[in-house]
Amino acid sequence: GENVEQHPSTLSVQEGDSAVIKCTYSDSASNYFPWYKQELGKGPQLIIDIRSNVGEKKDQRIAVTLNKTAKHFSLHITETQPEDSAVYFCAAYQKVTFGTGTKLQVIP
Amino acid sequence: NAGVTQTPKFQVLKTGQSMTLQCAQDMNHEYMSWYRQDPGMGLRLIHYSVGAGITDQGEVPNGYNVSRSTTEDFPLRLLSAAPSQTSVYFCASSYSTGNMETQYFGPGTRLLVL
């Protein structure tokens, strides 16, 4: 089955700096890669996604890149703000498989 | 729209007790699923449904039953709770059964089995 590895498990950055979270997947048939943000006590919420026919997608301060050959994709957050502090999950969809999450802390 | 709702928010059970976690969505979504979230393990799929009357097993189905009698509701049943089922449970839904559909998650149910 699909295996998704996510790194790092925790990440601390200063406000205004960039944050990068990386995921690798094993099933080359996976064709959809969403990123979810989970705030404390809440369910995950989609923040950005990318499909396998696209290499990069950007939405304001958030971007996702996909390298199908290497089977990895990354979440990039620029100009981080304290409200970006949360747990972030990647996922790979052929059979839905989630990464183990990254706890991001943005230090004011 | 209320989106995806889950009840209860928190529950304590004793080993061997049974209970039903409720999930409802008002978006007319065909696809619904249940996940459990444990520290360091991300979200793991328990059961899913592609429409009323149709359910299937996910990655970790043992100890859980589901049914889907209506499009709106997808309850998860624990027949005989075990401490290993202590977790946070999330219900999710999406518009279609296609694997490139955004999933909408409920707020979760925290379950403690003593």
Interface residues (C-beta under 8 A of the other chain):
Chain A: G1 V4 Q6 S9 N31 Y32 P34 Y36 G41 K42 G43 P44 Q45 L46 D49 R51 F89 Y93 Q94 V96 F98 G99 T100 G101
Chain B: V4 S33 Y35 G40 M41 G42 L43 R44 L45 E59 F90 A92 N99 M100 T102 Q103 Y104 F105 G106 P107 G108
